[in-house]
């Protein structure tokens, strides 16, 4: 599968938008669960967006990037959807941090 660079970038952007849409619909999935299973979470995505902007000498505020990923301000998302981590989640996170 060979595409020109513009088409490849457009496809990657579409996939990223679909991933964000999926994560917004799956507010039941906690960031700690994503970290434990996949090694990244919504915050990672927003940090990667910030990094990509910075590499291109563009300024993106952290809250702006987080709002883009969460679909709302992060504090609002946390108030509506985030639950305290249970012992199993914390243990999994602590274990993954050591590797």
C-alpha positions in Angstrom: 0.0 0.0 0.0 1.8 3.1 -1.3 0.4 6.6 -1.0 1.8 10.0 -1.6 2.8 11.9 1.6 -0.2 14.2 1.5 -2.7 11.3 1.3 -0.8 9.4 4.0 -1.0 12.4 6.3 -4.7 12.8 5.6 -5.3 9.2 6.4 -3.4 9.4 9.6 -5.3 12.5 10.6 -8.6 10.8 9.9 -7.5 7.8 12.1 -6.5 10.2 14.9 -9.8 12.0 14.8 -11.6 8.7 14.9 -9.5 7.6 17.9 -10.4 10.8 19.7 -14.1 10.3 18.9 -13.9 6.8 20.1 -12.3 7.8 23.4 -14.8 10.5 23.9 -17.6 8.0 23.6 -15.9 5.6 25.9 -15.7 7.8 28.9 -16.2 4.7 31.0 -12.6 3.7 30.2 -10.4 5.3 32.8 -7.0 6.7 31.9 -5.3 4.4 34.5 -6.8 1.4 32.7 -5.5 2.6 29.4 -2.0 3.1 31.0 -2.1 -0.3 32.6 -3.1 -2.1 29.3 -1.5 0.0 26.6 1.1 2.3 28.2 -0.6 5.5 27.1 -3.8 7.5 28.0 -5.7 10.6 27.0 -3.1 12.8 28.7 -0.3 11.1 26.7 -2.1 11.9 23.5 -2.4 15.5 24.4 1.2 15.7 25.4 2.2 14.1 22.1 0.1 16.7 20.3 1.9 19.4 22.2 5.3 17.9 21.3 4.4 17.8 17.6 3.3 21.4 17.7 6.5 22.4 19.5 8.6 20.6 16.9 7.0 22.9 14.3 7.6 26.0 16.4 3.9 26.3 17.2 2.6 27.3 20.6 -0.2 25.1 22.0 -1.3 25.5 25.6 -1.5 22.3 27.6 -5.2 22.9 28.5 -5.9 23.6 24.8 -4.4 20.2 23.8 -6.2 18.4 26.7 -9.5 20.0 25.7 -9.0 18.8 22.1 -8.4 15.2 23.3 -11.1 15.1 26.0 -13.7 17.0 23.9 -14.1 19.3 26.9 -11.9 20.9 29.6 -10.0 18.1 31.4 -11.3 19.2 34.8 -14.9 18.9 33.5 -14.2 15.5 32.1 -12.6 14.4 35.4 -15.6 15.7 37.4 -18.1 13.9 35.2 -16.3 10.6 34.4 -13.2 9.9 36.4 -13.5 7.6 39.4 -10.9 7.0 42.1 -8.5 4.3 41.2 -9.0 1.1 43.0 -6.3 -1.1 44.6 -6.0 -3.3 41.5 -5.6 -0.4 39.2 -3.0 1.3 41.4 -1.1 -2.0 41.7 -1.1 -2.5 37.9 0.1 1.1 37.4 2.8 0.8 40.0 4.0 -2.5 38.4 4.0 -1.0 34.9 6.0 2.1 36.2 8.9 -0.2 37.2 9.3 -1.7 33.7 
